[in-house]
Each structure stands twice: as C-alpha cells, then as structure tokens.
Amino acid sequence: MNRERLDHLIEVLEGVERANMAFNLDSWAMHKRIDLLDPAKDSHTVGSVKETCGTACCAMGYAALDSLFAEQGLKLAVDTYNPKTDEESIVHVSSLQAFNALMRKRSLEIQEAQPVFRGTSGFDAAQGFFGITYDASTWLFSPAAYSGAVHPSHVIDRIREVIRLNGCAPASWAW
C-alpha cells in the first residue's frame, strides 16, 4: 500500500470539496456544456460544474488530473473522435486545464476517459498506483459501491478505512 499517495488523494478530494468542484462517481471524467446542463436530469453530480468549466470527475478522475500524481505516472487517457476526419485518437492529459482545453475543441467528440498507469486502466490502474487490492479499488472508486449522492467526503472516509485495513477493502465487500 502506498500510504503517501492515499494521503495525497485525501488532500486532493478535500480540495475538490472545499472548492465545490463537480464530483460524480458515474464517470472517470466527463464534460458538459454548461448552458445545456439540466440539474434535474443529473442527480449524481454534486458540486458546481461551473467551478470546473463543465467538467465533473470522480475521485480517480481528479487523481489522474493532479500534477503530483501525473509526475508519478498517473494520467487520464481521453479517447477522442473527429467526425470530420473520421479519426480516433487517445490523448493523455494530466491537468484539469488540459482536459478542459481538449473539451473545448468543438471538432472532437469524447468517447471515453479513464485513468491509466503503467499499461493498466480503470480499477486496475487505481490498484497498481495506490498499491491496494482490486477489491479496495472497486470499493473506493466504483459507483456500485455506494448508494445515493456521493460526496468527496464519503470517498475520503473510505480511503481512511482502506489505510486502516492496510490496502484492503472491508471483508463484507465483494465485487
């Protein structure tokens, strides 16, 4: 278990909550045009998308956009499609500003965005980067592990529990 990285993730998420940044466990990272946002149709995003220029991320999405974690190899891989040229490409970004700049390119459609680390992605990337079990990764970062609206503080509480359990999920959790 990499305690320093988990502690830093707590700091990242405390900053997300303090700044009222949009947070949504349903997607690693997504972008919505602010003028089209209808809160009634999106009951899972907490915080303000205006604070993040239309971007909402989950805990791992924000981790992948953190500069310290980027220096350590964690990135956000964004699968883009250009309908004008019929070309797909994967762009690795490592900051909220870079993600938003990519989103502003009107010619691109975003197919998917997910965290990547040393050739792995998604929950596997979280497992490898933080040195935790796969079950702990899903317990922390999967929307299926929570009920109702999830705030960064809920994930922070679980990170502290995973630290207490030395990188493992509670015995009661089964993916």
C-alpha positions as CSV (number, residue, x, y, z in Angstrom):
1,M,0.0,0.0,0.0
2,N,1.3,3.4,-0.9
3,R,0.3,5.5,2.1
4,E,1.8,8.7,0.8
5,R,-0.3,8.5,-2.4
6,L,-3.5,7.7,-0.5
7,D,-2.9,10.6,1.9
8,H,-2.3,12.9,-1.0
9,L,-5.6,11.7,-2.6
10,I,-7.4,12.7,0.6
11,E,-5.8,16.2,0.2
12,V,-7.0,16.3,-3.5
13,L,-10.5,15.3,-2.6
14,E,-10.6,17.8,0.3
15,G,-9.7,20.5,-2.2
16,V,-12.4,19.3,-4.6
17,E,-15.0,19.6,-1.8
18,R,-13.7,22.9,-0.4
19,A,-13.9,24.5,-3.9
20,N,-17.3,22.9,-4.6
21,M,-16.0,21.3,-7.7
22,A,-18.3,19.0,-9.6
23,F,-18.0,15.4,-8.4
24,N,-19.6,12.3,-10.0
25,L,-18.7,8.7,-9.5
26,D,-20.6,7.6,-12.6
27,S,-17.7,8.6,-14.9
28,W,-13.9,8.9,-14.5
29,A,-14.2,12.3,-16.2
30,M,-16.9,13.9,-18.3
31,H,-17.6,17.3,-19.7
32,K,-21.0,19.0,-20.2
33,R,-21.7,22.2,-21.9
34,I,-22.8,24.5,-19.0
35,D,-25.6,26.1,-21.0
36,L,-27.1,22.7,-21.6
37,L,-26.8,21.4,-18.1
38,D,-30.1,20.4,-16.5
39,P,-29.6,19.5,-12.8
40,A,-32.9,17.7,-12.8
41,K,-31.6,15.2,-15.2
42,D,-28.3,14.7,-13.4
43,S,-28.9,13.7,-9.8
44,H,-25.5,12.1,-9.4
45,T,-23.3,15.2,-9.8
46,V,-22.6,17.1,-6.6
47,G,-20.8,20.5,-6.6
48,S,-20.7,23.1,-9.3
49,V,-19.8,22.3,-12.9
50,K,-19.3,26.0,-13.4
51,E,-16.3,25.8,-11.0
52,T,-14.7,23.3,-13.3
53,C,-15.7,24.7,-16.7
54,G,-18.3,21.9,-17.2
55,T,-16.1,19.1,-16.1
56,A,-17.2,16.6,-13.5
57,C,-14.9,13.8,-12.3
58,C,-14.8,11.0,-9.8
59,A,-12.1,10.5,-7.2
60,M,-9.8,8.7,-9.7
61,G,-10.6,11.3,-12.4
62,Y,-9.4,14.1,-10.2
63,A,-6.4,12.0,-9.1
64,A,-5.4,11.5,-12.7
65,L,-5.6,15.3,-13.2
66,D,-3.4,16.1,-10.2
67,S,0.1,17.4,-11.0
68,L,1.9,15.4,-8.3
69,F,0.2,12.1,-9.4
70,A,1.0,13.0,-13.0
71,E,4.7,13.2,-12.2
72,Q,4.4,9.7,-10.7
73,G,2.9,8.3,-13.9
74,L,-0.9,8.5,-13.4
75,K,-2.7,10.1,-16.3
76,L,-6.2,10.5,-17.8
77,A,-6.4,8.8,-21.2
78,V,-9.1,10.5,-23.3
79,D,-10.4,8.6,-26.3
80,T,-11.4,11.2,-28.9
81,Y,-13.2,11.0,-32.3
82,N,-13.1,13.6,-35.0
83,P,-16.2,13.2,-37.2
84,K,-14.8,15.5,-39.9
85,T,-11.8,13.2,-40.5
86,D,-13.3,10.0,-39.1
87,E,-10.2,9.6,-36.9
88,E,-9.9,8.3,-33.4
89,S,-7.0,9.1,-31.1
90,I,-6.1,8.7,-27.4
91,V,-4.8,11.8,-25.7
92,H,-3.2,11.7,-22.3
93,V,-3.9,14.7,-20.1
94,S,-2.6,15.4,-16.6
95,S,-4.4,18.5,-15.5
96,L,-7.9,19.9,-15.3
97,Q,-6.8,22.8,-17.6
98,A,-5.5,20.4,-20.2
99,F,-8.7,18.3,-20.1
100,N,-10.9,21.4,-20.4
101,A,-8.8,22.7,-23.3
102,L,-9.3,19.3,-25.1
103,M,-13.0,19.5,-24.4
104,R,-13.2,23.0,-25.9
105,K,-12.1,21.7,-29.3
106,R,-15.5,21.6,-31.0
107,S,-14.3,19.3,-33.7
108,L,-13.7,16.4,-31.2
109,E,-16.2,14.1,-29.6
110,I,-15.1,12.3,-26.4
111,Q,-15.7,8.6,-26.5
112,E,-14.3,7.7,-23.1
113,A,-11.9,9.0,-20.5
114,Q,-10.2,6.8,-17.9
115,P,-7.2,6.8,-15.6
116,V,-4.1,4.9,-16.8
117,F,-0.9,3.8,-15.0
118,R,1.9,1.6,-16.3
119,G,-0.2,0.0,-19.0
120,T,-3.3,-0.5,-16.9
121,S,-6.5,1.4,-16.8
122,G,-9.6,2.0,-14.7
123,F,-9.7,0.0,-11.4
124,D,-6.5,-1.9,-12.3
125,A,-4.7,1.5,-12.6
126,A,-6.1,2.5,-9.2
127,Q,-5.0,-0.8,-7.7
128,G,-1.4,-0.5,-9.1
129,F,-1.0,3.2,-8.5
130,F,-2.1,3.1,-4.8
131,G,-0.8,-0.4,-4.1
132,I,-4.2,-1.6,-2.9
133,T,-6.2,-4.7,-3.6
134,Y,-8.6,-4.8,-6.6
135,D,-11.5,-5.1,-4.1
136,A,-10.3,-2.0,-2.3
137,S,-10.1,-0.2,-5.7
138,T,-13.7,-1.0,-6.6
139,W,-14.9,-0.3,-3.0
140,L,-13.3,3.2,-3.2
141,F,-14.0,4.2,-6.8
142,S,-17.0,2.2,-8.2
143,P,-20.4,3.9,-8.1
144,A,-21.9,0.4,-7.5
145,A,-20.2,0.5,-4.1
146,Y,-22.3,3.5,-2.9
147,S,-25.9,4.4,-2.7
148,G,-27.4,7.9,-3.2
149,A,-25.4,11.0,-3.9
150,V,-21.7,10.6,-3.2
151,H,-19.6,13.4,-2.0
152,P,-15.8,13.6,-1.8
153,S,-16.0,13.2,2.0
154,H,-17.6,9.8,1.6
155,V,-14.7,8.6,-0.5
156,I,-12.3,10.2,2.0
157,D,-13.8,8.2,4.8
158,R,-13.4,5.0,2.8
159,I,-9.7,5.9,1.9
160,R,-9.1,6.2,5.6
161,E,-10.7,2.8,6.2
162,V,-8.5,1.2,3.4
163,I,-5.4,2.7,5.1
164,R,-6.6,1.2,8.4
165,L,-7.0,-2.2,6.7
166,N,-3.6,-1.9,5.1
167,G,-4.7,-1.6,1.5
168,C,-7.7,-3.9,1.6
169,A,-11.5,-3.4,1.4
170,P,-13.7,-4.5,4.3
171,A,-14.3,-8.2,4.4
172,S,-18.0,-7.5,3.8
173,W,-17.3,-6.0,0.4
174,A,-17.5,-8.3,-2.6
175,W,-17.3,-7.0,-6.2
